[in-house]
Amino acid sequence: MKIFMLLALAMSSYAADLTGNWLVKQESPDGNVRETYLDLKQDGTNITGAVRNINRDQKILSGSMDADGKVTIVLQGQNNRPGQRIMAKFANGELRVTMAGPRGTQPEEIVATRAAEGAGGPPAKIAPPELHKVPYNGLAKTPPMGWNSWNKFAGRVTAEDVKGMADAIVSSGMKAAGYIYVNIDDTWEGMRDTNGNITSNKKFPDMKGLADYVHSKGLKIGIYSSPGPKTCAGYEGSYGHEDQDAKTWASWGIDYLKYDWCSAGRIYKDEDMHAVYQKMGDALRKTGRPIVYSLCQYGRADVWTWAPEVSGNLWRTTGDIRDSWDSMTKIGFGQNDLAKWAAPGHWNDPDMLEIGNGGMSNSEYQVHMSLWSLLSAPLLAGNDLRTATPEILAILTNPEVIRIDQDKAGHQATRLSQNGEQEIWVKDLADGGKAIGLFNRATDAANMQIKWADAGITGKRKVRDLWAKSDVKWDDSGYSAQVPGHGVALIRVSK
Ligand code: GLA
């Protein structure tokens, strides 16, 4: 009887112990602190509730604690399927949670602290301003060209890397080829000072100095933020500080802003995006400094229909690219319907280049470069330029291919024809000529042909093979080529 009562007592205290809101604070080496809230309800061995961080509020799909205090939580993933798994240990009233470290580091065990009920939810909504038209800033008359830190470095990027990249852009011939913007993506941000001014973190000790350095090379510098309270990587965003941040960036000498939706999605709906992006468009304009405005909200809310009205110069049309043939082709060949929205000053952005990052063959990277150039896409290299091979640099800097991308008319190519895994894309050029890409998406080589009449080409023209860098002998009927698997033939046909 006595034993039974003790057991019942033990079980009831066990049952109630984990219930409550727990805060896990994870500090990264640059000093940034990420907060995750575990809002738990324990019923016997069963655990329910939610896990919240800056970007997400996720329901617990299943959770349990065994007799040793081992806690297993499975979050609800897409389509109600099991998502991320969180492991923890509960002993003597202490909850130790195993958190994934930044990419490339080991997971770490962090002791959670008790937090107030409801803590970890999104901040109160600041109503976005009424819609009006923000005048065009006069920038990006051709698609922006440069480099961005994210694809290669993600959260590891430092000021030294950025300086090294500015040096390499000059010494590698990238600058001469037209790559001008050196863009720092997420994870440069520090906390706000007592006046609410944004600072940079330990990896970026002197932003003004860094901007001066980049400018001294004849280059321009870009930065990154979010309309939400936190960025996608969990760093400080511009929510409620739009004017103040724009002023700070302008005082550092920033020339380009990528503005990434991220945690704004916990406060606003997609239909608020126009007004929310307009707020930063106004803030940038008020600084008086020419700053290219790059919208990053993954192509939601038909962004192409309103981005120019917030003075947006480019807007992402898709989710994030990865360094793989599948990801690159799925994005690149999926842009056909958006062609009519591209124009000087205003570009569809199918995301940054992966050329040279190692996940594709050089032939596949030629497809990447050819397709992005036909699409009049921004050309933002995403590899380590300090160690790029001559072959990779040759792909990135091919002047005749870049001329297709930078064509003044700003037309975006459309698909002329598709035959299984072979497709032909055509772009009208300012001089009345055409750029034509014959793409072979199959693994085996294929004989491909375009009849001039199909592309509206009549009479004798000059034809140039842009990768072979040689003239092609005129043939009245058309052009044909043996195109390697996962390869391209890119030609320019004169007026
Ligand atoms: C999002 C963007 C990426 C990159 C990361 C940074 O995923 O789409 O391009 O900026 O955020 O956290």
Residues whose N, C-alpha, C, O or C-beta is under 5 A from the ligand:
A	BS01	GLA	W150 D185 D186 C232 A233 D320
